[in-house]
């Protein structure tokens, strides 16, 4: 739905568009400018990922005049950047306004000129090491790599990455994405590589692929994208994915089948995702308003409800703004004590090795 702006709204729209983007604008003016645009186009936001279903519903409830156009919820980070490239000259419904991508894809998008800067009003509460200093991209939430296991089909769940080569897991294991394009899958390979003796970076990428090649050679690797449905159907009884996705899938299945979520003991790897606004966003003010919502207390707690640790988590806890029931719903804090947060440089080095070498080292094309 598109509404006609008032004279004040039109003036705000012009002023905001001309401002380029570097600082949060007056919220009232931004809201009116966004309402005048009337549409927000998102991409790659499955409703069971990080509580996004409720987060999107919360934004719609707050701004009912803005229609949320959701593109390809199962897209990977590389697909999101490609959607911007492919729609540079398109202001239609296939052009995304905002993206949510793995950490290493933020700098890549900035370098290519695919995103624009904007600093939300809560900018100062976002840790410095989780954001671009100029506001082109910033962390939104994080989790750790874990195993989701269909307990009806797997008697003894794997507790380590190396367990995945065991004969009892024949035709059982899958990644939750294409490791040539999905940040979630790329970090899974990194975690496997660290467990296999590789330091985070190029070595983890190589060692991770070598372990995945062993899993494939053993007949345990299933070359499809693992998700809630494939776990439930028994097509992929074991899937590695972010803990928050697995916990959400578990809840959604309501015990049919029962799903056990396990954080592997030999390598606990955490990963941060980042938000950014397309440099070619057809609805730049709606995009900025979406960012303001996501980084508000309400938006951050929406992610936490979906089992993600929002980037402002420590700030919210210190301010006493996190309900105790939300904290109680998270896995035991001890499960995260060994978590490794790879640096951006380490992630980029790992990503390069995996995306370029997967076909030759592992030889298993992952697809829907």
Beta strands, then each sheet from edge to edge (+ up, - down):
strand 1: 39-43
strand 2: 67-71
strand 3: 98-102
strand 4: 115-116
strand 5: 138-150
strand 6: 173-175
strand 7: 238-242
strand 8: 259-262
strand 9: 269-278
strand 10: 309-310
strand 11: 340-341
sheet 1: 1+ 2+
sheet 2: 3+ 9- 4+
sheet 3: 3+ 9- 5+ 7- 6-
sheet 4: 3+ 9- 11-
sheet 5: 3+ 9- 5+ 8-
sheet 6: 3+ 9- 5+ 10-
end
